[in-house]
Amino acid sequence: SLIAIETAVRELAHGGCDLALVGGVQVTTPIPILALFSQLGALSRGEQIRPFDKGADGTILSEGIGMVVLKRRAEAEADGDRIYAVVKGVGASSDGRGASVLTPRLEGEVLALQRAFAMAGVDPQSIGLIEAHGTGTRVGDQVEIQALRQVFGERRGSLPTVALGTVKSMIGHTMPAAGIAGVIKTALALYHRVLPPTLHVDEPDPDLELERTPFYLNTDVRPWVHGDPSAPRRAGVNAFGFGGVNAHVILEEAPAAVNTANALPDHRPAWESELVIVAATTRDALVEKVHNWIAFCRAHAGAALADLAYTITGEAGMGEAGDLPCRLAIVAESPPALLQKLEQALARLEKPQTRRIQDVRGIYFFAEPFAPQGKLAFLFPGEGAQYPHMLADLCLHFPEVRACFDRIDRLFVDHPRGVRPSDFIFPRPRFGGASADAPDSVPDEAGDRLWAIDGAIEAVITANMALVALLKRLGIRPDVCVGHSTGEYSALLAAGAVAVGEDEFVGRYLLDLNRRYTAVGADAQVP
């Protein structure tokens, strides 16, 4: 299906068409095909596809249909179309005669990659994600890594920079639709600025020698933090067919402003929980509303939790807090949990002696609410509040949160230390029993930096300001800002007490701090 993309791109570039519907189809896997693959030893005996894993023993065949619409970028923007990604380059090649139909040839795969980069006119070093062919066969996976390594070169610095994964670990090998499946996954990753996981990797195949390459197997959902101002986020997609038909597509994120008016329904994982608020003018009215919402939840048992929360809380948010002062708040993990907690809250609200509910399971009610009479304070912590993957879930869902981490990375793009804050705030997955949440389990320079004073300050200040940005978007503004240690700087910024802009202040302070810390460490041997 990537060959179809190559054809469509050529026709669009030459004016042969104005729109192309491109994709691949695999609607059935007949018994003769399964028998053939079984005889060739290509199917997994463990009945699980495990690309790039030490225990990989073959592929799993599957079915699927994938389609995308391609247009010239200028016309797509003029028409107000939603743009998931931009095709920068496509390269294809044919191995010609090989040792067998299933035996890949390194030269052909390298040629497809080289042609794609030549057409795109971009440096392989600007790629942040590779959607690999990754069939789960040991030979195929090893040759693919060799081809990528030949084009991307050896690892520069102590850390890998390119996330590696494959959609086949999720849906199996859809044969002629495999390439378009990888394109769709990668386009969504660029659109949402998320690095998607690859599955079923317990221990990377040591024969891949990934430690010598710029690639790492990304087995977790991670925010795609990108601070390099010289290039947007970019990704590459491999598809290497039977008989030596090879193709590579380079995709680039569309400018954020292009899709402002065409926001997508969210394709990312749902929240682990939702906040639901029921509000009324009086306690009796609140009890009646809870009765009604219980009936509503029972009548819509198949509804998603997010939809129920939006519907119920949306009504509560129609006016100011003073208009509906009597409020019940519930934190629920699922629709059944929401219904159960509404019923539990109702039983307690119907008792006149209940003046307050503070249930750690997620039920809260105060007969005399603090707002709007009370004041709201933001308290900002200092060093010691940092932890691995801090605010990662918020980065995945809120662009303003991720933008703060983009900014801090941008400050350290060409820093001599060679490590950006996202390298230790959002550490790469680790194998061999090591946990990114336990930095002392094995030596890890990037992980250890999170606990050093400069890394701690970078992480805490960035997280503080990211939360301020999110709360501002939600319309929550403090009456008082207080900070502890480094948090005092965050309080100054949040209160508007600093004359310079936030970007300038954070840049000046953190870079100066890092220079001082480095100098002290060099002169006095302070760790």
C-alpha angles and dihedrals in degrees: 000000000000088000086059089054090051090053093047093048091051093050093047092048093050095043095249090132140002098217133021129197105207133179151107136259133207107166100163141018106207124209094253090058092049090047091050093050090046092053090049090053091237098125122088112254088201089057091234128100110226110177115199093001123130089236097049110138105170146311136292119226119223143165132245149139123225129179135176134183118232124197136160106275097235092053093045089053092046090051092050093241121166107251116206095181143336122247105229100174145350128201130183137178143169122229093210115205113004137174090272142340092267098041111098122216120222095213094058095049092048091050092054091051093047093050092050093051091045091054093044094047092215133126117252086228088070092064115103101177136034119197098204130207086234104168095175094246112127096226094044094049093047094050091048092054090047090053093048091046092052091054099037097038130216125323115284114209129355099298134059115240107193122075113220128202145129135225089220088077086065106036106013127237110322092186108212090015094051095092095051090047088058091047092051092049092048094046090053090048090055093044094051095033090234130137103221121215129249113220139224098029110137097156124004116241104263090212088069089067090209090167088072095049134071089245132099129182107247106211097164135064102253135173112256099234111189123181102163107116093191096071140015123240111294136184139184129219124204127202119173114180132203114278094031105293104149131183139171128190126196115209129190131196117257117240109273092235092061094067099038093110095038105057114173129230104260116270093182125102115285121255116272088235142003133219113232122190126192113192135184141160095249139017092252090052090049091053090051092050092050088052089052095047091050089056090046093053091049091051092050100042092148096054121115117255092238091054092049091048092049093050097046098039092042090065091048091053096054093099142023119289089253091058093057104025098160106082140170118198123198131182109204133182098197141004092263090050090050092052092047093050093047088054092048091049092048092053090055097041091055089063109085092210092063104102098158139021119197105163114169088213087072113278120122133174135156122189088209108038121211094226136108092012095051129070128241122230130189113212114195120203127217134214114335094048093086123104136167114282092011111182091357091137091052091047089057094055107028121055093199090060094049090046090064090057090045088055096051090048090050090059091057101040095115098021113141093233088072095218126102122208093250088060091069102023091054101025121196118255114275130208138199095067094304120133125209087216091059105057094180095058093088132357108280120167095193094045093048091054090067088067096044115096097250094046092046092052093047091051097044097046091047093049092046093053092043090057091048090053091050094047090050090054089052090052095249113139127172129235091205133025121201129174139189120216108319087005088074089073090051090051091052091052095044091049092050091239094133118084097212125069122269094250093052094045096049091045095050095044100045097042092047091048091051092050091050093046092049091049093049091047092051096046102037101026091239110165 
